[in-house]
């Protein structure tokens, strides 16, 4: 039985460079939005995650633990201006 069958959800694939962009955006805004967290969850569950992507996730989580990045409940941190 595959992971997809076990979780009953489709496998989510990451866009190349998505984690790097997420990390940079979180550092610039100082926040991790709801959409960012969903992207992070998809990345963590991705079986094809590269060691570089795993390191990016570790750096992001470390920044959250140290208080450099705050978790917010906004859907997105992008501004419409």
N, C-alpha and C positions, 0 to 999 in steps of 0.2 A: 504494500500500500504506500502511495506517495504522500509527501507532506501536504500537497494540495488536497488530496482526498481526505486526509486526517483533519485538516483545519476547515475544510469546506469553503475555502476562499481561493480566488485565483492567485497565482504567483505574481508578485510585483517585481518588475525589473527596473533598475536604476538607469538613468541617463548618464552617459559618461561625464565625469566632472561635476556631477550634482552634489556630491558630498563636500567637495572643495568649495563650491559656491555657497552652500548652506553654512559652512564653517565661517567663511569670510563675512557673509551677511550677518550672522549672529555676533561676530566680533565687532562689526561696525555699529550695529544697533544696540548691542548689549542685551538682546532678548532672543528667546527661542519661541516662536509662535506655535499655534496648534498645527498649522500646515507643515511647519518645519519638523515637529515631533512625529507626524505621520510619515514624512519622508525618512526620518531617522529610523523609525520602526521598520519600514520597508527595507532599508539598507541592512539593518541588523539581521533580518530574516532572510536576506539574499544569500543563497548558497554559493554564489560565484564572487563573493566579496573578495577584493584583492587585499594583500597585506597593507598596502598604502591606504586604502579606504578604511580598514580596521584601525589603523593608526590615527586617521583623521577623526573617527568616531571617539577613540580614546581621548584625544586632545579636547574635543568638544565636551565630553562628559567631565573631564578634569576641570575645564573652565567653569562649568556649572557648579561643581562641588566647591570650588574656590570662591564662588560668588562673582566671578567676572562676567558671567552671562546669567541673566534671570529668565525664568520660565514664565511666560504670560499666556493668558487665555484668549488673546486676540487670534482671529483666524489667520491673519497675515500681518507682517510688520511693514509691508510695502505701502508707500504713501501714494495718493492719487494726484499729487501736484506735479 
